[in-house]
């Protein structure tokens, strides 16, 4: 493993790819939509940052908590893109690409959280059997 643990995660790399796309979408939004620009930029940044924080944790419970936060930020971004779509504020193709990246991110984060939960429950059941 080179560098930091989060740099080796596919979900982190895809989240950075989404961050770039989200910034392009945010930059293209019309004036008067600063609230959407700000929200999209903060939520898209939150995905990558929370993945990195989770990867840096030792505790499986803490890892899972950060990955769940990243997942929630991903679904928030999806909702922001939906708002942009229904209000016809930006390029439909970019919104579609963003949604596809978010579907991948959410799927990977969900899998990671469930895997961590399974590992914790196995560990807990072993401990419960020790006299």
C-alpha positions as semicolon CSV with decimal commas, in nm:
position;residue;x (nm);y (nm);z (nm)
1;X;0,000;0,000;0,000
2;X;0,138;0,338;-0,101
3;X;0,050;0,672;0,052
4;X;-0,267;0,693;0,254
5;X;-0,521;0,412;0,286
6;X;-0,805;0,617;0,135
7;X;-0,604;0,672;-0,185
8;X;-0,621;0,296;-0,248
9;X;-1,001;0,281;-0,227
10;X;-1,199;0,272;-0,551
11;X;-1,483;0,457;-0,379
12;X;-1,246;0,743;-0,294
13;X;-1,124;0,770;-0,654
14;X;-1,482;0,774;-0,785
15;X;-1,578;1,034;-0,522
16;X;-1,297;1,259;-0,649
17;X;-1,423;1,208;-1,003
18;X;-1,771;1,310;-0,885
19;X;-1,627;1,612;-0,702
20;X;-1,481;1,743;-1,030
21;X;-1,812;1,687;-1,212
22;X;-2,011;1,849;-0,928
23;X;-1,786;2,154;-0,944
24;X;-1,851;2,179;-1,320
25;X;-2,226;2,157;-1,259
26;X;-2,207;2,413;-0,978
27;X;-2,005;2,654;-1,194
28;X;-2,265;2,631;-1,472
29;X;-2,565;2,709;-1,250
30;X;-2,729;3,045;-1,319
31;X;-2,690;3,344;-1,090
32;X;-2,954;3,344;-0,822
33;X;-2,891;2,978;-0,742
34;X;-2,599;3,035;-0,504
35;X;-2,770;2,823;-0,240
36;X;-2,758;2,520;-0,474
37;X;-2,400;2,595;-0,575
38;X;-2,290;2,612;-0,211
39;X;-2,486;2,303;-0,107
40;X;-2,359;2,093;-0,399
41;X;-1,998;2,195;-0,341
42;X;-2,015;2,127;0,033
43;X;-2,195;1,794;-0,001
44;X;-1,970;1,667;-0,283
45;X;-1,660;1,761;-0,085
46;X;-1,803;1,591;0,222
47;X;-1,817;1,257;0,038
48;X;-1,442;1,243;-0,027
49;X;-1,345;1,390;0,309
50;X;-1,554;1,143;0,507
51;X;-1,424;0,848;0,307
52;X;-1,070;0,962;0,388
53;X;-1,155;1,008;0,756
54;X;-1,316;0,666;0,773
55;X;-1,021;0,498;0,606
56;X;-0,793;0,658;0,864
57;X;-0,983;0,517;1,160
58;X;-0,875;0,205;1,350
59;X;-1,215;0,125;1,497
60;X;-1,454;-0,059;1,264
61;X;-1,746;0,127;1,423
62;X;-1,582;0,464;1,354
63;X;-1,492;0,361;0,999
64;X;-1,855;0,263;0,936
65;X;-1,982;0,591;1,087
66;X;-1,771;0,802;0,848
67;X;-1,870;0,585;0,551
68;X;-2,238;0,629;0,645
69;X;-2,189;1,007;0,658
70;X;-2,026;0,994;0,311
71;X;-2,324;0,787;0,191
72;X;-2,569;1,047;0,322
73;X;-2,375;1,325;0,148
74;X;-2,394;1,119;-0,172
75;X;-2,771;1,091;-0,153
76;X;-2,790;1,463;-0,075
77;X;-2,591;1,532;-0,394
78;X;-2,832;1,311;-0,585
79;X;-3,124;1,518;-0,459
80;X;-2,947;1,842;-0,556
81;X;-2,892;1,706;-0,907
82;X;-3,264;1,615;-0,918
83;X;-3,352;1,973;-0,827
84;X;-3,124;2,100;-1,104
85;X;-3,285;1,857;-1,348
86;X;-3,649;1,939;-1,272
87;X;-3,575;2,312;-1,275
88;X;-3,376;2,267;-1,600
89;X;-3,080;2,459;-1,460
90;X;-2,793;2,281;-1,634
91;X;-2,681;2,026;-1,889
92;X;-2,884;1,703;-1,871
93;X;-2,584;1,489;-1,971
94;X;-2,373;1,616;-1,679
95;X;-2,660;1,544;-1,442
96;X;-2,687;1,191;-1,578
97;X;-2,311;1,134;-1,542
98;X;-2,323;1,267;-1,187
99;X;-2,611;1,040;-1,097
100;X;-2,427;0,736;-1,239
101;X;-2,119;0,818;-1,031
102;X;-2,333;0,864;-0,720
103;X;-2,507;0,529;-0,773
104;X;-2,163;0,364;-0,781
105;X;-2,044;0,554;-0,472
106;X;-2,355;0,469;-0,270
107;X;-2,332;0,102;-0,369
108;X;-1,965;0,081;-0,268
109;X;-2,020;0,264;0,061
110;X;-2,321;0,048;0,145
111;X;-2,115;-0,264;0,082
112;X;-1,830;-0,132;0,296
113;X;-2,059;-0,047;0,588
114;X;-2,233;-0,385;0,574
115;X;-1,898;-0,565;0,560
116;X;-1,774;-0,373;0,864
117;X;-2,099;-0,444;1,048
118;X;-2,066;-0,816;0,971
119;X;-1,706;-0,820;1,099
120;X;-1,814;-0,644;1,420
121;X;-2,101;-0,886;1,481
122;X;-1,874;-1,188;1,425
123;X;-1,621;-1,045;1,665
124;X;-1,898;-0,975;1,917
125;X;-2,036;-1,330;1,894
126;X;-1,690;-1,480;1,957
127;X;-1,648;-1,262;2,262
128;X;-1,989;-1,364;2,393
129;X;-1,887;-1,732;2,382
130;X;-1,573;-1,686;2,591
131;X;-1,639;-1,783;2,955
